[in-house]
C-alpha cells in the first residue's frame, strides 16, 4: 500500500458510506442479538475447520471437503450417516454437525458430542471407534493425544483414561476449594483451569482456595421464599483467594503440587501476593512454565518447574514496570526447535514477539514498531515462520502476517483492507481468512502460505464466500469514521458517527454519545459499518446522530496509550470524551441542547462520570451496570489500574461518584442485572442512597435473575427501554 493510498483511505477527516435508497425500516427484533429476526439479518457465513491440511465445511446436517484451489465441495458424510453408524443408541444421538472436529490429521476420524457420550467416528469404516460416556459439562477437557478426559463432578476433579477408567484426583473440592476452574477472575488471559502435557500423560490444574474471600450476598428471588446464593467476591484491597497448581501423572496415578511461593509460604493468603498465569508445557513434558505476578502487578517473572517433583527450577526472565505488567499469553516453543520459545511482551511500548532460548537467554526481538501484535495464530513448520494478526498497516485494521523466525521479515497474508481473522491448518501451510471492511459484510478466503516466496509476494487467495449485504432492502444509516486530537493535543483518536439515512445537514439533530472507554476494548475499527453496534442503527432510524470515540485507555494503541489512565480511571478518558463533545459542538447539525450519553459497565461508569462532572452539557444519560466506586470492584482488575484503596486513597476518592451525586441535573436512568456478579448491585444501590441524601432524582431499573449482561430476549427489552428513555427526554 502506498502512503498516498493510506492517507486517502484512512486519514481523511470523514469517510462515509452512502445511504441506501430503501424504505424498509428495522425493528429491534431485526437488530438485537436476542431478536426473533436477528439471524436473518446477519451476513452469510460458513463453519470451517481443518482436518490436517484438508479444509472441511461443517453444517447442521452435512460435512463437506472443500477444494482449497477451486472452492468446490465434496460430501464427506451426513447427520443421518453419523446416527446410523452410532447404532441408533439414544445416548449417542448427535443433533448437529457444525461443531464437528477432526483431531487426527492422518486419520478419517471425526469427534462429535452425542446426547450423553463423546465419540470418535471413523467415516470410512462407518463405525464408532472410541467413546467416553463419563464426561460432564463442568471443566470438561479431552486430550486427543491420550484420549483422556479431565472433568469435575460433585466439585471433585476426575480423569477418565482412554479405557474409560475413572480416577478421582481430589476429595476436598467444595464451594470454598475449587478445582480445574479459571482463577484470578479470568484475568491475565486465563480462560480454563486444566492443561494437558503434549503427550496427554500429565495434567496440570488449578486449585483455588477461596475460603478466606468475602461473600457477596446474591439472592435468588424465583423460589417461594427467596434463597441466599452468595458469590465469592474479593474487592480491591481485601483478601483474595489462594491458588496452587497440581500435576497429575496418569502413569503413576500420583499428584504433586508445584512449589510456588504461595504453596511453600507459611504466611497468610493476604501476604502471598502472587498470581499464576499462562501455564505452558515443554515439548518433552518434563517442565512446566508459568508467569508469576506480584499483587501490585508490576513485577512479572517467567519461572520453570519440574513436572515430576514440583520443584522450582529457574527464573528465566523478569519484567517490571512503574505501573503494571500484563502477562496475557503463554510462551510457545518452536515446533522444529524445542530449545527455543517465543514470548509476548509490551516492554518496548507495544505488544511484540521475543525469541528466547529455553534457559532464559534472549535471542532477539522478532517484531518491533509502533503497532501491536494482536494474536498468534500458529506456526508454519516448512517455512519456519510464525503467523500473527497485527495492526501494523493501520490502527483500525487487523491484517495477517507471516514472520520469519530467522530474519524477522514480515509477509502480508491478506489481499484486501479490513479486519481479518484466520485459522491455520495443522502444518501451518494453509490459512482460511474470514474478513470484512466498512463496505463488505464478510468474505472468506483460503491462502496457501507456502506459495509466498518473498516479502513482497501478494497472496493468491481462493474466494469461498462473498456475502451480500443482508440489509440491502432496508433504509440504512450513514456510517462515517474520522479522527480528532486527544486532550493532550497530540494523540489521534478515532471516532465513528452514525447519521439517519435521510440526513440533512441543514437540520438539527439530537445526538447520543455511546461510550465504553475502558482497557481491553475498542469501539471503532475498519470492519463492516466501522464496527457499529446495531442499536446505533436503530437510533439513527429514529432521527438521532450517534457518536462513538475511542479515548486514551482503550486497546490496540500500545502500552502508554492504555496506561495513561493508571490510578485515575475515568479522568483522562473524560478529558478525551469532552474533546469529542467539542468536535460535536463544531458541527452545525448537532443540537447541543439535546446531547445524551449511554454506556454499559465501564461505559456506565463513564456515562455517570460525564453527567456529574459536566452537568450542564448532557441532558440525558443511560448507564448500564455502572461501576460507582472502584473500592467495590474486584481485586485483580481494580488493583491493576487503581492500586489498592490503601495505596491510592486520593485516586479512589477522585474517581468515586458517590460524593458527586448532588451534581446530577439531567435525566439519568441506571440499569443493572439484579444478580450482577461482575459489577455487583452494591454500586448502583449505594449511588441511589447518595442521591436520596443529596436530593437528586435518578431513575432505576433492575433485571431479576440477570447478571452483568442481559441474555436472550431480555436484551431486546433492555434496548427498547434504553431507546424509550431517550425518546421521552431527549426529543
N, C-alpha and C positions, 0 to 999 in steps of 0.2 A: 504494500500500500504506500502511495506517495504521501508526503507531508501535506500537499495541497488537498488530496482527497480526504485525509483525516480532518483537516480544518473545515472543509466544505461540508462533510457529513455530520461532524460531531461537536465542533467548537463554535458553531453559529449560535447566536443568542436563542433562536427559536427554530425548532424543526417540527413541522406539523404534517398531519395526515388529513386529507380531505374528508369531509363528512359524506356519508353515503346517502344518496337521494332516495331513501325509502321511507315508508310511512309506518311500518310496524313498530310497536313500542315494546320495551322489555317489562317484565314483572320480576319481582324477587324470586318467584318460582323458577324463572329462567336463569337468573344471575347468581343466586346464592347456592353454595355447595350443598345445603340441606334442602334445596328446592326440588319440586317434582319434575321439572323440565331441565334441570341443570346439565345433566349428562348429554342431552341432545344439542346443547349449545357449546360444547367443548370441541376443540379441533380434533379431527380424526387422529387416531394413534395406533400403534402396533405394540403388542407384547413380544419382546425379543429376548432370547437368551443364547448362550453358547454351549455347544456340545464339542468340547475341544476347540478346533478351529472351524467347525461347522456351525452355521447360523441356523437357528430354529425360531420359527414364529409359533407362539402358543396362543390359543384362544379358548373359549369356553368348551367347545366340543371337538376341536381338532388341533393337531400339531403338524407343522409343515417344515420340511427342509427348504432353505432359501438359497438359491444360487447367488453367490457373492459378486459375480460379474454381471449377471443379467437381471437379478431380482426375481426370476421365475421361481415358482414354488412347486414342490412335490410332496404329496401327502405322506406323512410318517405313520400316524395312527390316529384313531378317533376315540372319543369318550366311550362309545359303545364297545369298541375293541378292548379298551382297558377293563371295563367292568365285566366283559366276557372272560378275559384272561384271569381275573381275580376269583373267578369261580362262583360269582353270584353271592358271595358272603356279604351279609349286610354290614358287618364291621369294617370290611374292606371297600365298601362302596365309595367311589370317587364322584364328586358332584361337578367338578370343572377341571380343565387342564391348563388354565392360564398361569397357574403357579408351578407348573412342572419345571424341574431342574434336571440337569444331566451331569452328575458328579464325576463320571469317569470318561476322560477324553477318548479312550480307545475301546470302550465297551458300549454296546447298544442297550444301555440301561437308563431308564427314567426313574426319578424319585418323585413319589406322589404321596399325599396325605389322604388316607381314607377316613371313614367316619370315626373309627377307633384304632386305626393302625397306620403306621408309616411304612411304605413299601418301596422296594426296588423291583422294577418290572422289566424283563428282557423282551423287547418288542419283536425280536427275531425268533426267539423261542416261544413267544406268546405265553409267558408264564411269570408268576411272582417268584423271584429268585432269593429274596430275603425280605423279612418283615420284622417290625418291632411293635408290639402291642402294649408295651409298658409306659410309653411316653405320655406325659401330661402336658397341658398348655403352659405350665409355670416353669420358666427358666429352661425350656427345652433346647438342648444344644446337641445336635447329632454330628458326629465326626465321620466324614467319608473314608478317611484313611483306615480307621479301625472298626467302623460300623458301631461304635459305642455311643451311647446317649447319656448325657447328664441332664438330670431333671430334679425338680423339687416336688415333694409330696408330703402333705401334712407338716410343712415347714422344715422338713429334713431334706438333705441333699443325697441323691442316689446316683449311681451309674449302672446302666444296664449294658453288659458287654455284647459282643456280636452274637453270642449264643442265646441271648435273652436272659441270662442270669443277672439278678439284681443284687447290687452291693450298696448297703447303706453306709454312707460316709460320716454322718453326724447323728447325734442324739439330743443336742441341746438347742436345736432350732426352735424359735418362738417369735412372738411379736417383737421381743427385745433383741434377740440374736437372729440375724437374717443372713442366710447363705445364698450364694450364687445370684445375687442381685446387683444391679448397677449401684455404686456407692457414691458418696460425696454429692448426693442430689443431682446426679447426671451431669455434673460439671466436668471440665477437663477432657471432654470428648468421650467420657465413659458412658456406654450405652448398654452394657451387659455385664454379667458377673462370672462367666466361665470362659476359659481359654485353653483349648486343646494344643498339645505339642504337635509338631509336624507329622509324626508317625501315629498320633492318636493314642499312644500308650500312657500318657500322663495328662492330668487335668489340673490346671491352676484355677483357683476360685477365690472369690472374696468372702470373708466372714466379717459382718458388720455388727458390732455390739452397740446398740443404741439405748441400752437400759438407762443410761445416765442423761438422755436427752429429754427435755421438757415436752409434755404432751400439749398439743393444741386441741381444744375441746370441740371437735366437729360433732354434729348431731344428725342422725337420720330421722327425718320427720315423717317418713312414709310408713312407719309402724303405728299400731293402735296407740301405743304410748311411745313417744319419740325416744330413740335409743342413743346412747353415748358411743360414738365411734371416733376416738381421738386419733390424730396424726402425730407422729414424732416429727417435731419441727424445731431444729436448732437455729435460734435467732442470732444475729450478729452480736459478737461479744460474749455469747453464752457458751455453755458446754456443748461440744459437738460429739458425734459418735466416734468410736474407735474401730479402726479397720486393720485386719491382718489378712495375709494371703496364704492359703493352704495349697499343697500339691499332692494329688493322689496318683499313685502308680498302679495301673491295672495289673501289672505282672506280679508285684509283691503284695498288692492289696494293703499298702501302707500309706499313711498320710503324714507329711511333715509340714511344718509352718516355716515360712521364710523368717529369718531372724532379723527383722526390720527394727528400726529404733522403737517403734510402738510395741512390738512383740517382746523385746528384751528389757524394756524400761520398767522400773518399779514405780515410776511417777504416775499420778492420776491422769485420766484421759485428757483433761484440760491442759496438762503440762507436756503432752506429747504431740506437738503441733506438726504432724506430718500427714500429707495426702499422698496416696499411692496411685499412680495413674499410668496408663499406656503400657500395659503388660505385653511383652514380646518374648518369643522363644528363639533361642539359637537354632539354626537348621538341624543340628545333631540332637536336639532335645535335652542337652545336658545343662544348659544355662538359661536362666530367666533374667530378663532385663526390665527394669521399671524406672520411671522418672518419679523422684520423690521431692515433694514440695513442702516447705515450711508453712505454718499457718499464716504468716504475713504474706505469703505467696510472692516473695521477692528473692527467693534462693532455691534454685532447682538443680537437682543432681541426678544424673543417669547412673544407676547402680546395677551391678550384676550379682546374681545369687546362684549357688549350686542347687540344681533342681532335686538332687537326691538327698542332700543333708540339710538344705535350707540355710547353709552358711553364707554370710555376706562375703563376696569375693573381692570386689573392687568398685571404687568410684571412678567412672570413666570420663565424665566431663561435668562441668558445673557452669550454670548461668545465673547471674544475679542482676538486680535492677533496683533503681531508686523508687520505682513504682510497683510494677508487678511483672512476673514471668508467667506465661500461659502455655504450658505444655498440652497440646491437644492431639498429638499423633504419635503412635508407637514407632520405634525405629524399624527399618526394613532392610534385611540382609539381601545382598545381591544374589540372585539365583545361580549365577555362574561363578561366584567367588564368595564363599562363606566366611572369608576373613575380613570382609568389609560390609559396612551398613550405611544407610542414608538416614539422616536426622533432619527434621524441620525445625527452624528457629527464626525468631524475629530480631535476632541480636544486632543486625545492621540496620534495623528500622523497618524492614519488610519481611514477610514470611518467605524464606528461601530454603533451598536444599543444600546440605553439607554432607560430604563423603568422609566417613571415619574408618579407621582400622579398628578391629574388634577390641584392641587393647586400649582404645580411647584416644589414639593419636589422630588429629585432624589431617586428612589427606589434602582436601581442598574444598572450597566453596563451589558448588556446581552451578547455581543460578544467582544472579545479582541484578540490581537495578531498582528504580522507584516504582515497583509494581509487586503484585502479590501472587505467590503460588497458592491457588485456592483448593486444589485437590491432587492427590496422586492416584492415577488410575491403575498403574502396574508397570511391569517391565516387558520389553521386547528382548527376549533372550538372544535371538540371532544377531541383532544389531548392537546388543549390549547398551541399551538405552532405557531410560525411564520416561513414561508418558504422564503428562501432567495437564491440568487445567489452570490457566493463569489469565490475568487481565493486563498482560504486557502491552497489547495493542492499544487499549484504551480503558480507562477505569470502569466504564459501563459495559464493556464487552468481556465475555469469557470465551477464550479460544483454547484449543487443544494443541499441545506441542509434544514432540519427541526430543528428549535431551540426551545427548551423548555422554555417557559416564566418563569416557576417556578425555574428551575435549570440552565438554560443557556447551557445545554448539546446539542451538535450538532450531528445530524444523517445524514449520506450521503444518498442522494436520487438517485444517479446515479450508474450505473454498469460498466461504461467504461470511459477511459480517453478522454479528449477533451473539447470542448466548448459547454455547454448545455444552452438551453433557454426553459423555461417552462411556462405553464399556468395552474392555479388551477381551479378545479370545484367550484361550488358555496359554498359548505360546506368546501372546502379545503381537502376533503378526497382523491380526485384523482388528478393526475397531468399528463398532457401529456408533453413529453420532446422531443424537436427537437434538435438533436446534431450532431456534426461531429468532426473529428480529422484529422491529417495530411494525413492519408491514406484512410479515409472513407468520401465520399462526403456528405451523410446525412442518419441519422437513426431517426426513431420516435418510442418512447416507451410510454406506459401508465403504471403508477405506482400507486398502492394502498398505500397511505401513512400510513393509519391506521394499516396496517399489519406489520409495523416496530415497534417492541416492545422495542428494546434496541438500544443503540448507535452503537453496533457492527453488528446489523442485516443488511444484504445486501438486497436491494430492489428486489422484484420479478416483473420484468417488462414484459409486453406483447408487443412484437415487432409488430408494424403496418407496418413499411416500412424499408427496407434496399435498398437504391438507388444504382444502379450500376454506375460505372464510366462513365459519358457521354462523356468523352474524350478518351475512350479506343481505338478508331480507329485512333487516331492522334499520331503524334510524340510529346511526352510530354517532357518538360524540366526537369531538376533535381532540386528539391527543398530541400534546406538544412537550418538548424537552429542551432545556437550556441551562445556563449557568448564571450564578451570581457570586459575588465575593462574600466570604465569611466575615464575621465581626472583626477578625484580625486584619482585614483589608487586603490580604494576600492570597489566601487559600480559595480555590474554586470549589463551589458547592453545586451539585446537580439537582435540578428540580423537574417535576412533571406537572403539567397543568391540563386539566380536563374541562372542556367547554361544551356547552349544549350544541347539538348538531346544527341548529339554526342560529348559531351565534351571530350577533350583530354588534360590531364594535362601537356603534353609536348608542347602544343601550347600556344600562347599569345593572349589574348582576349581584345578588347575594353570593358570598364566597365562603367556603369552608376549607380551613387548613386541616388536612389529615396528617397526624404526626405519630411517629414512634420515637426515633431519636436515640435509642439505646445501643449498647455494644452488641456485636454478633448479629446484626440485622442491617438491611438496607431496603429502601423502597423504590429506588429508581435504577433501572438497568435497560440495556438495549434489547429487551425481549419484546414479545408481542404487546402492542399498545404501551410500550415503555414500562411494562411490569405493573400496569394499572390494576387495582382491585375492582371487582365487579360492582361493588357498592358505589364507586365513583361514577360509573356509567349510569346507574340508577339516579343518582343525584343530578348529574348533568341533564338527564332526560327531564327532570323536574324543574330545570331552569337555573341551576346553581353552577358556579365555577368551583372546582375542587383543586387545591394546590398542595403539593407534596414536596418537601425539601429534605434531603439527606444532610443533616448537620454534622459538624465535627463530633466524634464519639461513635459514629456508625462504622460499619465494617468495610473491608476491601480497599482501604486507602492507606494502610500502613500503620505501624505502631504509634507514632507520635500523633497522628490524626485521631486515633481512637483513645489514646491515653491522656489527652489534654483535659479530660473531664475528671481525672483522678482526684479523689477526696472531696469533690464538689458536684456530684451528679445533678444534672438539670440546669446548672448555671451557664456554662459555655454553650450548651445546647439551646438554652433560651435566648442567648445573645444572637446566635445564628438564625434561629427561627424569627426573631424580630427583624433581622435583615431581610428575611423573606417577606415580612409584613411591609417593610419599606418599599420593596420591589412592587408588591401589590398596590401600594398607595400611589405608585407612579403610573399605574395603568388606568386610563380614564373609564374603562368599562367595569372596574371593580368598585362596588359600593362599600366604602369603608365604614359606613354606618350599619352595615349588615354583614359583619365579619364573625364567623363562627370557628370553632376548633373541636376536633374529635380525635381520640386515640384510645388504644387499649393497652393494658399492662404498663410497660414503661411509657407508652404513649398516653395512658390515662394519667399517670404521674405528670407528664409534660403538659397535658391539657389543663389540669388544675393549676400547675405551676404558672403557666402563661396567664390564666384568668385572674389569679390572685396577685401576680406581680404587675400585670398590665390591665387592671380592671376597666379602664376607660377605652380599651382597644377592642376587646372581644365581647360581643353581645350575648352569644350563646355557646355553651360547651356541652359535650357529652363525653364523660370519662368512664371507660370500662376497666374493671379490675385494677384500680389505680394503687400504686404504692403511695402512701401518705407520709410515712416516716421510715427511713431506712433502718432504724433500730429494730423494726418489727419484721425485717426481711431476713432470709436465711443466710447462714454463716458464709458459705463458700463464695457465692456471688456478691453478697453485700460487703464482705470484708475485702474482697479483691479490689473493688472500685472505691470503697469508702474507708478502709481500715476499720477498726472496731470503734464503737462509741466512746470507749475509754481513751483510745489513742487520738481520736479526731472529734472531740466534742463540738468544736466550732463548726466543722463541716456538717455534722448531723443537725445542729441547730439551724444552720443557714438553709439547708435543703428541706427541712421539715415543713409541712404545710399546715400543721396544727396551729401554730402561732399566727398564721396569716388568714385564718378563717373569717376574720372581721372584714377583710378586703373584698369579699365577694360582692359584686354588683350585678353582673349579668345573670342570665338563667343558666343554671348548671344542673345537669342530670348525671347522677352517679349510678352505675350498673355493676352488679357483681354476681358471680355464681355463689349461691348460699353455702356451698361446700368447697369453695376455692381452697386448694391445698398448696397453691403457689404464692399468691398474694392473699394471705388469709383475711377473712372478713373483719378482723380487728382494725385493719387500716380504714376501711370505709366507716365502720361504726364509730371509731374514735374521732374521725373528722366530722361526722354528723353531730357528735356530742360537742365538739368545739364550736360548730356553727350554732347550735342551740344556745350555748353560753354567750356567743358573740351577737346573737340576734339576726343572723343571716339565714337565708332560706333556700338551700339546695333541694332538688328533687332526688328521689332514691327508688331503685327497683332491684329486686333480687330474683334469681332463678333457682327455685328449690331443686336440690339434688344435682345441680350442675357444678362443675369445677371451674378451672380458670377460663376455659373457652366453651361456648355453647355448642352442644353436639346435635347432629341430625337436624330435624325440622325446627328445633328451638332456635337455631341460628337465623332462620327466616323471620321468626317472631322478633328476635333481637334487632335485626336490621330494619324491620318495619317500625319498631319503637324508636330507634335512633333517627330514622328519617322523619318520622312524625314530629319529633321534638323540634327539629329544625324548621319543619313546615309550620308548626304552631308559633314559634317565637323568633324566627329569623326572616320570615317573609316581610 
